């Protein structure tokens, strides 16, 4: 009734009418969810299938608005829509495609987070994990707004954190962060420093990529479960990340690049979240971390992030 009889193959879809009704459905979502009214979401999945099958040249102009409105509805009703195993894959593919478009990226990123929160058990399957990895590994090239990227990385990290196989979990986390490691590595590679100084455009680009990489790393840490103090350090995936993360971050903290305010903020954020996520197991690194923070604060006293990061240790 809500969308009429356009489902027939012989009836053209009135996209403006569909978009209007999607918008209305999203507006009343809170009331519908509170009252628990039954709703047939098969029509939503039909729209997902139609838009997912459309060629890129067909998804222009107003169709981007339709795509965004459909993503908004998926996010608002994620708990109901994602209740069926068969919906997981088409939803992930739909949202993955929409994330790359400026008009729909925010709605799709938000919907992805909600789907991953509400249906983690359904998404924790090899084929779905590969879709998530495909989304995550493409972030470096997509240059999403930072808030959208954080939604996406947080959603993926939430699912990876629930993977029961530790070896698989470690491998997937390493894949997710490989572009971040590479971006930071380019910045702290001593052989590149001389050439970067004489090429401001390249340096700015590498600096921006490293900053983004640090934000992604921090977001991953913040979404992984905190290991119990009684658990051996080697048994938790978070320590596999720390073994790569801290030596790289220590080298970055001791570099002249930390003069950049955005980089310093991102590095301190990543460190603070790593401290909070690893709990008391981080204590062994305290002397080195405090040395780095104090040295940088003396050198760059206008960067308050070092003080805020130092306060993180009081929670250990």
N, C-alpha and C positions, 0 to 999 in steps of 0.2 A: 504494500500500500504506500509506503513511504517514497519509493522511487518509481512507482508506476509499472508499466509493462515494457519498458525499454529493453529488458533482458532478451526479448525475441531477436533472433538473428536478422530478421527483416526490418526491424525498427531502428533507425539511427538514434544514437544516444544523444539526448538534449543536454549537452555538457553544462550550459549555463544554469539550467534547472537543477542538475545534479550537484553542481558546486554550491548553489543556494541551500539545498537540503542538507548537504554535508556540513555547511557552516552552522545551520540550525541544530543539527544533531550534536555538534560539538558544544554549542552554547548550552543545551539542556542536559549535557552529560552528567553533571553533578546530581541533578534531580533524579534522572533515570537510574543512576547507580545507587543512590540512597533508597529509592523505592523498590529496587530490585525488579523492575519491569522486564518481562521477557522480550527479547528482540532477536530477530533472525539476522545474524550477521553474514549469512551466505552472500547477500547482495554486496557487502563490503569486499568480500573476497573475490567476487566477480569483477568488481572495479579494479582491484589489485591485479588480477590476471589480465584485464584489458589494457591497463596502463603499462604493465610490465612488458607486454607483448608489442607495444607500440614502438615504431622506429623513432630514433632521436629527432629526426626532422618533423615528426608529428607532435612532439612534445615541446611546443614553442608557445610563446605568448600566454594566452589565457589558460592553456593546458597545464602550464607550470602552477597556476593558481589552484586548479583542480587537484593536482598532485599534492600540493601543500595541504589543502583542506582534507584530503583523504588521509594524509599522514597525521594531521591533528586528531582526526576521529580515531585512528588506530591507537594513538597515544592515550587518548581519553578513555577508551574502552579496552585497553590492553589486557586487563585481567580476564575479560570475557572472551575477547577475540583469540587470545593465545592459549585458551584452555584446551584446544584441540591440536594434537600432534601434527596433523596434516597441514595446519596453517603456518607452522613455524618457518619452513623453508621459503614459501612464496613471500611471506612477510619480510624476512631478512633480505631477500633479493630485491624486493620493492624498495625497502628503505636504503639499501646499499646504493642503488641507482640514484635515488633522490638526494642523498647526502652530497653528491658531486655537483648539484645544481644550486646556484646562489639563492634562488627564490624559495626552494624547498629544503635547503640544508638544515636550517634550525629545527623545523618541524620534524624532519626525518631523524635527526640526531636525538631529539627529545623522545620521540616514539621508540627508537631503538633502545634507549636506556630503560624506558618503562617496560618494554617487552622482555628485556633481559632480567629485570627485577622480578617480574611477575611469572615468568616461565623458564627459569633457569634450568629446571629439571628436563624440560622438553628440548631446550636448545643444546644441552650437553650431549650432542651426538656428532660423530666424525664429520658428516657432510655439512652440518650447521656450523661446526667449529671452523671448518675451512672457509666458509663464507665470512665469518667474523674476522679471520686472519687476513682474508683478501681485503676487507674494509680497512683493517688496521695498518696493513703494509702499504696501502696507497695514500695514507694521510700525509706523508712527507711531500707528495707531489700536488696534493689538492689545495693546500693553503687555506683551510677553513678558518672562519673566525675562531678565536681561541676558546670561547665558551662552547661552541659547537664541537670542537675537537675534544674538549674535556669530557663532554657528554658521551662521545663515541668511545674514547679510550676507557672511561669509567665503566661503560656498559660491557665492553669486551673483557676488561679485567675482572669484573664481577663473575662472568661466566667461567673464565679461566681459573679463577680462584676456587671454583666448585668442582673442577675436574679431579676425580679421585686418583687417577694414575699419576704418581709424582713425576715419573720420567716424562710423560706426555705433557704434563703441566709445565715443567721446566723448559721443555723444547718450545712450547707455544709462547711462553712469556719471553723467551730469548728472541723468537721470531718477531714478536710484537715490538720489541725494543731495539731490534737490530739497526733500524734507520736512525734511532736516537743515539746509539753508541757511535755509529759512523759519523753523524753530524758533529758530535762533541770531539771525536777523534781527529777530525780535520782541523778543528780549531786549536787543539793542544799539541798537534804534531809539530815538533821543533823544526823539522825540515821545511815546513810551510811558512813559518813566521816571517822570514825575510821577504818572501814574495808577496805575502798578504799586505805587509806594510806599504808596498809600492803599488798596490792595486785596491784602492778603497772600495770600489763597487763589489769586487769579489769578497773582500773582507766583511762588508756589511751583510752580504747574502749568507756567508758561512756563520757569522755571528747570530743572525736571525734564526737559522736552522738549528744551531746549537741551543739557543734559548727555547725554541719550540720542543726540542728533544728533551730538555730538562723538565719542562712542564709535563710532557707525556710520562716521563719516568716518575715524577712526583705523584701524578694521578694514579698510576699503576700501584705504587706503594700504598696509597690511601685506600684502595679498594681490596687489598688482600687481607685476609684474616690475621690478626695478631697472634703469633705463636705463643704457646704456653711456656712460662719460664722453666718448667720441668722437662720440656722436650729438648733433645739434643739439637744443637745448632744445625748440624748437617742434614737433619730430617725435614727441614721446612724449605719450600721453594724460595721464600723471601731471602734466605741467606745465600742461595745461588745467585740472586740478583745483586746482593750486597758485595759479593766477591768481585763482581765486575764493576759495580757502581762506585764503590768508595775509592779504589785506586785511581779511577778516571777523574772523579770529582776532586780528590786531593790534588792531583796534578793541575786541574783547572783552577782551584783556589790559590795555588802558588804561582799562577801566571799573571801577566800584566793585563790580560783580557778582562779580569774582574773589575777593572776600572769602569766598565760599562754598567750603568745602573740596571738596565733590563736583564742583563745576563746574571748579575749578582742576585737580583730578586728571585729569578728562576732557580738559580743554584741553591740559594738558601731555602726556598720553598721545598725543593726536592729533598734536601738534607733533613729538614724538619719533619717531613712526612715519612722519610725512611726511619728516622729515630722513633717516631710514634708507632710505626708499623712493626718494627723489630723488637720493641720492648727492651727488657733488661739485657738481652743478648748484644745490644749495641754498646754496652758499657766498656767492652774490651777496646773499642776504638776511641774512647773518650779523650785520651791524651792528644792523639793526632788531630782529632776534630777541633778541640778547643784551641790548639796551637794555630790551626788554619784560621779559625774565626777571629782570634785575638790579633793575629798578624794583619789580616785584611781590614779589621776595624781601625787599627792604627794607621794603615795606609789610605783607607777610604772612609773617613769618619762621617761623610755625608750619606753613607748607605746604612740606614737604620736596620736593614734586614739582618745584619750580623747579630745585633742585640736580640732581636726577636727569635732568631734561631737558637741562640745561646739559652734562652728561657726554656726551650724544648727539653733540655736535660733535666729540668726540675721534675718532669713527669716520670723519669726513669726510677 
